[in-house]
Amino acid sequence: MITEKLSKQEINSLEALPIYGFQGVTLIDFPKHQASIVFIGGCNLRCPYCHNKELVFLNPKDRLDYKNILEKIEKRKKIINGVSITGGEPLLYDEIFDFIKVLKEKLQLEVKIDTNGTRYKRLEYIIENKLVDYIAMDFKTIPSKYKLLGIQSEEDLESILISVDILKKTDIPNEYRLTAAPYIIEKDDLEEYGSIVKGGQKLFIQQFYPRNTLSDEYLNVKPYNIKELEKFAQILSKYIPTKIRGI
């Protein structure tokens, strides 16, 4: 088993990494791959529409054993060719590097990672060291509205914008994702948003669903309808190839 072949450093890193969820197989999360999904707990944002509150407010009792996760992935190697790492925010932790290396070097799987862009130096590291095969960045709104998502630091906001530019310059397949949460992103924001992501590979607009949200207020927020989302996509397509996802 793979867990018997880990170095001391790898063991220490994986023991420290807060794994809080696992899905055996997905056909849609990692483009052109059948993949498992690993959910890393902890997030430095507080998006009111977030539907993964259990990955934001962590209960230590729900933490998963890395050995069990690696064994599950290893057992699925005949039917998967990749692992999607999501969160929370996986790049909050240096230990994520060793986890990715185990997946790629010892299990010979390709890796996709999701990020909110607030840790651009770690994003640079995984790109420069060719640790990932696909990157999805949730670029959530225009800079002036990030305060609605819990960003108080100019340093974090600057990191997000640097991360947007990093993805424009890499050859690694990647995408920006925009959750169409009312108030957080509105029609009047789209020209500014588009000018920031201009030059990127692609953008996906994702529908917001009012369930299990971080803020109870968003349980009563009406999502944009399909015609409104199509108009969003039309506007943003002037700047970057854009499609709608999740409807």
DRENRO-604048 format. One line per field, with one value per residue (C-alpha): residue in three letters; chain; x, y, z. Coordinates in Angstrom, 1 decimal. Layout:
residu c(Ala:...)
chaine c(A:...)
px c(X:...)
py c(Y:...)
pz c(Z:...)
This chain:
residu c(Met:Ile:Thr:Glu:Lys:Leu:Ser:Lys:Gln:Glu:Ile:Asn:Ser:Leu:Glu:Ala:Leu:Pro:Ile:Tyr:Gly:Phe:Gln:Gly:Val:Thr:Leu:Ile:Asp:Phe:Pro:Lys:His:Gln:Ala:Ser:Ile:Val:Phe:Ile:Gly:Gly:Cys:Asn:Leu:Arg:Cys:Pro:Tyr:Cys:His:Asn:Lys:Glu:Leu:Val:Phe:Leu:Asn:Pro:Lys:Asp:Arg:Leu:Asp:Tyr:Lys:Asn:Ile:Leu:Glu:Lys:Ile:Glu:Lys:Arg:Lys:Lys:Ile:Ile:Asn:Gly:Val:Ser:Ile:Thr:Gly:Gly:Glu:Pro:Leu:Leu:Tyr:Asp:Glu:Ile:Phe:Asp:Phe:Ile:Lys:Val:Leu:Lys:Glu:Lys:Leu:Gln:Leu:Glu:Val:Lys:Ile:Asp:Thr:Asn:Gly:Thr:Arg:Tyr:Lys:Arg:Leu:Glu:Tyr:Ile:Ile:Glu:Asn:Lys:Leu:Val:Asp:Tyr:Ile:Ala:Met:Asp:Phe:Lys:Thr:Ile:Pro:Ser:Lys:Tyr:Lys:Leu:Leu:Gly:Ile:Gln:Ser:Glu:Glu:Asp:Leu:Glu:Ser:Ile:Leu:Ile:Ser:Val:Asp:Ile:Leu:Lys:Lys:Thr:Asp:Ile:Pro:Asn:Glu:Tyr:Arg:Leu:Thr:Ala:Ala:Pro:Tyr:Ile:Ile:Glu:Lys:Asp:Asp:Leu:Glu:Glu:Tyr:Gly:Ser:Ile:Val:Lys:Gly:Gly:Gln:Lys:Leu:Phe:Ile:Gln:Gln:Phe:Tyr:Pro:Arg:Asn:Thr:Leu:Ser:Asp:Glu:Tyr:Leu:Asn:Val:Lys:Pro:Tyr:Asn:Ile:Lys:Glu:Leu:Glu:Lys:Phe:Ala:Gln:Ile:Leu:Ser:Lys:Tyr:Ile:Pro:Thr:Lys:Ile:Arg:Gly:Ile)
chaine c(A:A:A:A:A:A:A:A:A:A:A:A:A:A:A:A:A:A:A:A:A:A:A:A:A:A:A:A:A:A:A:A:A:A:A:A:A:A:A:A:A:A:A:A:A:A:A:A:A:A:A:A:A:A:A:A:A:A:A:A:A:A:A:A:A:A:A:A:A:A:A:A:A:A:A:A:A:A:A:A:A:A:A:A:A:A:A:A:A:A:A:A:A:A:A:A:A:A:A:A:A:A:A:A:A:A:A:A:A:A:A:A:A:A:A:A:A:A:A:A:A:A:A:A:A:A:A:A:A:A:A:A:A:A:A:A:A:A:A:A:A:A:A:A:A:A:A:A:A:A:A:A:A:A:A:A:A:A:A:A:A:A:A:A:A:A:A:A:A:A:A:A:A:A:A:A:A:A:A:A:A:A:A:A:A:A:A:A:A:A:A:A:A:A:A:A:A:A:A:A:A:A:A:A:A:A:A:A:A:A:A:A:A:A:A:A:A:A:A:A:A:A:A:A:A:A:A:A:A:A:A:A:A:A:A:A:A:A:A:A:A:A:A:A:A:A:A)
px c(0.0:1.1:0.9:3.7:6.1:5.9:8.9:8.9:8.5:5.5:3.9:4.4:2.9:-0.1:-0.8:-0.9:-3.1:-6.8:-8.7:-12.4:-14.1:-13.7:-15.7:-14.7:-15.4:-16.4:-16.8:-17.3:-15.0:-11.7:-12.0:-11.2:-10.6:-12.3:-11.1:-11.5:-12.1:-10.3:-11.8:-9.3:-10.8:-10.3:-10.9:-9.8:-12.9:-16.4:-18.5:-22.2:-23.4:-20.9:-22.6:-19.7:-19.9:-18.7:-15.4:-15.2:-16.3:-14.4:-15.4:-12.3:-14.5:-15.1:-11.5:-10.4:-7.4:-5.0:-4.1:-7.7:-8.0:-4.8:-5.9:-9.3:-7.6:-5.1:-8.0:-9.6:-6.6:-8.1:-11.0:-9.5:-6.7:-6.7:-7.5:-9.2:-8.1:-10.7:-11.8:-12.0:-8.7:-6.0:-3.3:-3.5:-1.1:2.5:1.7:-0.4:2.9:3.8:0.3:0.3:3.8:2.5:-0.4:1.7:5.0:3.8:0.3:1.0:-2.1:-2.7:-3.8:-6.3:-6.4:-9.0:-8.0:-9.4:-6.1:-5.2:-1.9:-0.3:3.2:2.0:0.2:3.5:5.3:3.0:3.2:6.9:7.5:4.9:2.9:-0.5:-2.1:-5.2:-6.0:-9.4:-9.4:-12.6:-12.3:-15.5:-16.2:-14.6:-12.0:-14.1:-16.7:-14.3:-14.9:-18.4:-16.5:-14.4:-11.3:-10.0:-6.4:-5.0:-2.3:-4.9:-6.7:-3.4:-2.6:-5.9:-5.2:-1.6:-3.0:-5.4:-2.4:-0.3:-2.9:-2.8:0.9:1.0:0.6:-1.0:-4.7:-6.8:-10.1:-11.6:-14.9:-17.5:-20.4:-23.4:-24.4:-26.7:-25.3:-21.8:-21.7:-24.1:-24.5:-22.9:-19.8:-19.2:-17.2:-14.7:-14.5:-14.0:-11.2:-9.3:-9.6:-9.0:-6.3:-7.2:-7.9:-11.6:-14.2:-17.2:-20.2:-21.7:-25.3:-25.9:-28.3:-29.8:-29.1:-26.8:-25.4:-22.8:-25.2:-28.8:-29.7:-28.7:-31.2:-33.8:-31.9:-33.4:-30.8:-30.4:-32.6:-31.1:-31.7:-29.8:-26.9:-26.9:-26.6:-23.7:-22.0:-22.5:-20.9:-18.0:-17.4:-16.1:-13.1:-12.6:-14.2:-17.2:-19.7:-22.4:-22.1:-24.4:-27.9)
py c(0.0:3.6:4.5:2.1:3.9:7.4:9.3:10.8:14.3:13.1:11.5:14.7:16.8:14.6:14.3:18.1:18.6:19.1:16.7:17.1:15.3:12.8:11.8:8.6:9.5:12.6:13.0:16.7:18.4:17.8:18.4:15.4:13.2:10.7:11.8:11.6:14.7:15.6:18.4:20.5:22.2:25.8:29.0:32.6:34.1:34.3:34.3:34.6:32.4:29.6:26.2:24.4:25.9:22.7:23.4:26.9:26.2:23.0:20.3:18.3:15.2:15.4:15.4:12.4:10.2:10.7:7.0:6.1:8.7:7.6:4.0:4.9:6.7:3.9:1.4:3.5:3.8:1.5:3.9:7.3:9.2:12.3:13.9:17.2:19.1:21.6:23.3:25.4:26.9:24.2:26.8:27.9:25.1:24.4:20.8:20.7:20.4:17.1:15.8:16.7:15.1:11.8:11.8:12.6:10.8:7.7:7.2:8.6:10.6:14.1:16.8:19.7:22.3:24.9:28.2:31.6:33.3:34.8:32.9:33.8:32.7:29.1:29.3:30.4:27.5:24.8:26.2:26.6:23.1:21.6:20.1:20.5:19.8:22.1:25.1:26.6:30.0:31.5:35.1:36.2:39.8:43.2:44.4:47.0:44.3:41.8:43.4:41.7:38.3:39.0:40.5:43.2:43.2:45.1:42.4:39.6:41.7:42.4:38.6:37.8:40.2:38.9:35.3:36.4:37.6:34.5:32.3:34.5:33.8:30.0:27.3:25.0:24.6:26.8:28.6:31.4:30.8:33.3:32.3:34.5:35.5:38.5:41.7:40.2:40.4:42.5:43.5:46.9:45.1:43.0:45.5:46.1:42.3:41.5:44.0:42.3:38.7:39.8:37.6:34.5:31.1:30.8:31.8:29.8:31.5:29.3:29.5:30.4:28.1:29.3:26.2:25.5:29.0:30.4:33.4:32.6:35.8:34.1:31.3:33.9:35.4:34.7:33.5:35.2:33.6:31.9:35.0:37.2:34.7:34.6:38.4:38.2:35.7:37.8:40.8:38.9:37.1:40.4:39.9:36.2:33.0:32.5:29.7:29.1:26.1:24.5:25.2)
pz c(0.0:-0.7:3.0:3.7:1.3:2.6:3.9:7.4:5.9:3.9:6.9:9.0:6.2:5.6:9.3:9.5:6.5:7.5:5.2:5.7:2.8:0.0:-3.1:-4.9:-8.5:-10.4:-14.2:-14.2:-11.7:-13.5:-17.2:-19.4:-16.3:-14.1:-10.7:-7.0:-5.0:-1.7:0.4:2.5:5.5:6.4:4.5:5.0:3.2:4.5:1.4:2.5:-0.3:0.4:0.5:2.2:5.7:7.2:5.5:6.9:10.5:11.2:13.6:14.6:14.9:11.1:10.2:8.0:8.3:5.4:5.4:4.7:2.0:0.2:0.4:-1.2:-4.0:-4.6:-4.8:-7.5:-9.7:-12.3:-12.8:-12.1:-13.7:-11.5:-8.2:-7.7:-4.5:-3.3:-0.1:1.8:0.6:-0.1:-0.5:3.1:3.9:2.9:3.6:0.4:-1.6:-0.2:-0.6:-4.3:-4.7:-3.2:-5.6:-8.7:-8.0:-6.0:-7.4:-10.9:-11.0:-12.4:-10.1:-10.3:-7.6:-6.7:-5.1:-4.1:-5.1:-1.7:-1.5:-4.7:-3.6:-3.1:-6.4:-8.1:-6.4:-7.6:-11.1:-11.2:-9.9:-12.2:-9.3:-10.9:-14.3:-14.0:-11.9:-11.1:-9.4:-7.9:-8.8:-7.0:-7.7:-8.5:-6.0:-4.2:-3.2:-1.7:1.7:1.5:1.5:4.5:2.9:5.1:4.2:1.2:1.0:0.5:-2.2:-3.9:-3.8:-5.5:-8.4:-8.7:-8.9:-11.7:-13.6:-12.8:-14.5:-17.6:-18.0:-17.4:-20.0:-17.5:-18.3:-16.0:-15.6:-13.6:-11.9:-11.0:-8.8:-9.8:-6.3:-6.3:-4.6:-4.7:-8.5:-10.5:-14.1:-13.4:-12.2:-15.3:-17.4:-14.6:-13.9:-17.5:-17.9:-15.0:-16.4:-20.0:-21.5:-19.5:-20.9:-20.0:-17.5:-16.1:-14.6:-11.9:-10.7:-7.1:-5.1:-1.8:0.3:3.2:2.9:5.3:5.9:6.7:4.8:1.5:2.1:1.0:-1.9:-5.3:-7.9:-11.2:-13.9:-17.0:-19.2:-16.8:-16.7:-20.4:-20.5:-18.0:-20.3:-23.3:-21.6:-20.3:-23.6:-24.9:-22.6:-22.2:-23.5:-21.1:-20.5:-17.9:-15.6:-13.1:-14.5)
